[in-house]
């Protein structure tokens, strides 16, 4: 078999066209087609002026910079220096930038100026998918995933560590000031660089120490999954980062990370075989999943314009308050309780019967529990709970004493304002149709997180601060959706698929 000619010094017989560098079904062409379809209002929503400034040196075209960034997120490239190298070395990026090769400073300035407004691209991608009848809104799954922050776990300091660091900084600054004063020179207009840096670090340390001291050291939780008050869950000791004040110490499999709680709502595609993210956001520092159910479902409804029939959520979202809010907003939700095996206890509160005319509960042994007091619970998702208890000798003489309760005062049950909702939802979750539908939650939302982290490099945020991180997460969700839209575009539109020229 003869060999093809191999000569790097061979000249082009005909100069290649820029349009021939990539195939017509390449994802970069889809990005360019997307941006080409933007009207003036959509560019204004992104804060981008396509007219430019007639004064000064010519600037890079915003459409080229936007295309490079959007394709970079789709391709798992989010670093400005890596994007700069890609514009020099990779044909898709060179094609999008028209061979102009913007440097990393230019790319960063564009990203910094427009990344917050580019969050509107997520809702745009959702509207496109809905108009194309790609999204199946029979159900949607909401879940959260922990993403590492641009902060080291080892530099997340507790109160004692911050106090030690502040003490060392005070000593170092005092020593440097004494050395500067001993030189008998007039003070300069600015502090020496090293001293200025120490002062900035000291100020950050003081602010972090105030944040840590302002925390209670415990993590407020909603009512337990039986709808009863319980002691707050002891978590990791309060810590703060000097590099990213909004990052929190989060528990993950195998330990802790300094990170953020990223949230998403995912719906399946019509016909199966894919997922689409209809909402994405990052929880505020210190907030768990249970505070995000209503905000995320509300955002998904606003983006799609059509509410999903059923929302599937895991046990971290379960609370009486969430059930109440969902009922008030006509949101059909399925979410299990974390300690469901506990309900199998024959003396679980579910097995107590309420007699409304006397306002008493009857235990499985036939004893009456009467109303005793209303207990204030300002730290819970409900404000108060009604406490019911039998007369003290009753439980001690009961054959179930020791199994039902071991308290000498007798068995207490607490009735929250959401008791009826909790009981009804438990019955709903036991229905065969509910069990079958809920099985689809894990296979809908968790693969989406896997693709984001493994294929698109979203294991770690590259920005700091809740506002910047939220914008980055939204762009990652947009890129996830655009990859899906690209596949639909590539399979429904005829394209030339032969290799690029050269």
C-alpha positions, -999 to +999 in steps of 0.1 A: +000+000+000+016+033-010+021+061+015+006+096+014+030+125+009+044+137+042+060+171+040+055+200+065+072+225+041+047+219+013+030+252+004-008+256+000-018+252-037-049+272-029-054+293+002-079+277+026-111+294+035-118+301+072-152+285+067-135+252+058-116+248+091-144+230+109-173+208+097-208+222+093-221+201+121-195+212+146-208+225+180-189+258+174-212+265+144-242+259+167-228+285+191-223+309+163-258+303+149-272+309+184-255+342+188-263+352+152-300+348+161-299+373+190-318+405+184-309+439+197-329+434+229-312+401+237-278+417+233-289+446+255-300+421+282-265+408+282-251+444+286-233+441+252-231+469+227-224+457+192-218+492+178-185+497+196-168+530+204-156+550+174-127+564+194-096+546+203-080+514+190-103+488+175-117+463+201-124+427+197-159+420+185-182+411+215-198+383+194-164+366+191-156+369+228-191+357+238-188+327+214-154+317+228-167+318+264-199+299+257-181+273+237-155+271+264-181+263+290-196+236+268-161+222+262-151+223+299-126+251+294-133+280+319-098+294+325-088+326+307-053+314+300-065+280+287-090+299+265-062+321+252-042+290+243-072+274+227-077+304+205-041+300+192-040+262+189-075+247+185-095+252+153-130+256+168-118+285+190-098+300+162-129+298+140-151+314+166-126+343+171-119+346+133-082+339+140-079+371+161-064+354+192-076+375+221-053+373+252-064+362+286-067+398+299-092+407+271-111+375+278-112+381+315-124+417+312-153+406+290-162+378+313-161+400+344-182+427+328-209+404+315-210+372+335-238+383+358-261+393+329-252+362+310-273+343+336-303+352+314-289+327+288-302+299+310-338+310+307-332+316+270-320+280+265-350+267+284-375+287+263-358+273+232-362+238+243-398+242+253-406+258+219-389+228+203-410+204+224-379+188+238-386+190+275-410+165+292-427+184+320-446+154+334-422+155+363-390+174+374-364+165+399-347+190+423-315+183+440-283+199+453-247+190+449-216+203+468-190+220+447-156+229+460-148+266+463-116+284+454-105+281+490-085+255+508-102+234+534-070+237+555-074+274+555-109+273+569-101+284+604-123+282+635-125+308+662-093+297+680-073+295+648-084+330+637-075+344+671-040+329+669-036+342+634-048+377+644-024+377+674+006+368+651-004+395+626-007+421+654+028+412+665+042+413+630+027+446+622+038+462+654+074+450+648+074+463+612+060+497+624+088+499+650+114+491+623+100+518+600+100+543+628+136+536+638+149+546+604+143+583+612+129+590+577+097+610+570+067+588+564+060+580+528+028+587+510+019+550+511+026+521+534+054+498+524+040+469+503+046+442+530+031+463+558+001+472+536-005+435+528-003+426+565-029+453+574-052+439+547-048+404+560-055+416+595-087+433+585-099+401+566-090+381+597-110+404+620-140+402+596-138+364+595-136+362+633-167+383+636-186+360+613-175+329+632-184+345+666-218+355+652-227+318+645-242+297+672-221+266+664-252+246+655-271+242+623-308+250+626-329+223+611-366+220+603-388+198+624-377+162+623-394+139+599-420+129+624-431+166+626-418+168+662-393+193+677-359+179+683-325+191+694-306+209+667-281+188+648-246+193+658-225+200+628-189+209+620-175+237+641-181+272+627-152+281+604-144+309+579-121+313+550-099+344+544-099+339+506-136+333+501-158+346+529-190+330+515-175+295+513-187+270+540-173+238+554-195+211+538-197+174+546-191+151+516-184+115+512-150+110+528-147+142+548-153+179+544-146+205+517-148+243+516-175+248+491-210+258+480-244+241+478-253+242+441-290+236+433-306+225+400-340+214+387-338+188+359-365+175+336-362+145+312-363+150+274-394+139+255-389+103+246-362+098+272-324+096+265-314+129+280-319+156+307-325+194+306-318+218+334-348+242+339-334+261+369-300+265+386-288+286+415-265+284+445-279+284+481-269+313+503-241+306+527-252+284+555-285+274+539-293+237+534-315+220+508-347+224+528-348+261+521-344+258+484-375+238+473-399+266+467-373+290+451-360+264+427-395+252+416-406+289+412-375+296+390-382+265+369-418+275+364-408+310+354-382+297+328-405+271+312-437+291+314-455+257+321-453+242+356-442+206+358-469+181+368-449+166+397-418+177+415-395+150+429-372+159+458-351+138+482-354+136+520-332+167+526-361+189+513-387+173+535-404+196+561-438+206+571-431+242+559-422+230+524-453+209+522-474+239+532-457+262+507-461+236+479-498+232+488-503+270+487-486+273+453-504+242+438-471+223+435-475+185+435-445+172+453-431+137+462-403+136+489-396+109+514-387+113+551-352+107+562-360+085+592-388+066+577-378+032+594-386+050+627-422+052+617-425+014+618-423+016+656-458+006+668-457+036+692-447+062+666-469+093+667-486+082+635-504+055+655-519+079+680-556+088+673-569+123+677-603+130+692-611+165+681-641+171+704-620+167+735-586+178+720-569+146+732-548+119+716-553+082+723-522+061+723-521+025+710-526+013+746-559+033+749-545+060+772-554+097+768-528+124+762-541+158+770-529+192+759-503+206+783-486+237+767-476+254+735-439+254+732-422+282+713-397+271+687-383+303+670-353+284+656-375+260+637-394+263+604-425+265+625-429+289+654-446+267+680-458+232+687-486+219+710-474+194+736-497+165+747-489+143+777-508+118+799-509+120+836-475+110+851-485+076+867-502+064+835-471+056+815-452+040+844-481+015+849-484+008+812-470-025+798-454-006+770-433+015+793-397+012+782-406+007+746-429+037+741-410+060+765-386+058+794-394+092+808-409+092+844-431+121+833-447+100+805-448+101+767-448+135+751-460+141+716-456+174+698-481+185+672-469+211+647-491+233+625-482+210+596-493+178+613-522+170+588-500+178+558-473+155+571-497+126+577-514+130+543-480+131+526-469+099+543-500+082+529-494+096+495-458+083+494-471+048+502-492+047+471-478+024+443-480+051+417-460+075+439-433+049+446-430+041+409-427+078+399-402+086+426-378+060+413-372+083+384-357+111+406-323+096+409-319+087+373-329+122+362-309+146+383-279+128+394-266+119+359-268+156+351-245+164+381-221+137+369-219+151+334-212+186+348-185+174+371-168+147+350-172+160+314-175+198+319-150+203+348-174+216+373-159+199+404-146+233+415-157+269+411-130+292+396-146+324+411-150+336+447-181+350+464-217+339+463-227+363+435-198+353+412-202+316+420-240+318+412-232+333+378-206+306+371-231+278+381-258+294+359-234+295+329-225+258+335-262+249+335-266+269+303-237+251+287-252+218+298-285+227+280-267+240+249-250+207+245-284+190+245-298+216+220-268+211+198-274+174+196-310+181+186-298+206+160-272+183+146-296+154+142-324+173+126-305+195+101-286+182+071-249+190+073-216+184+055-196+159+076-164+154+055-131+163+073-120+199+073-097+210+045-060+206+049 
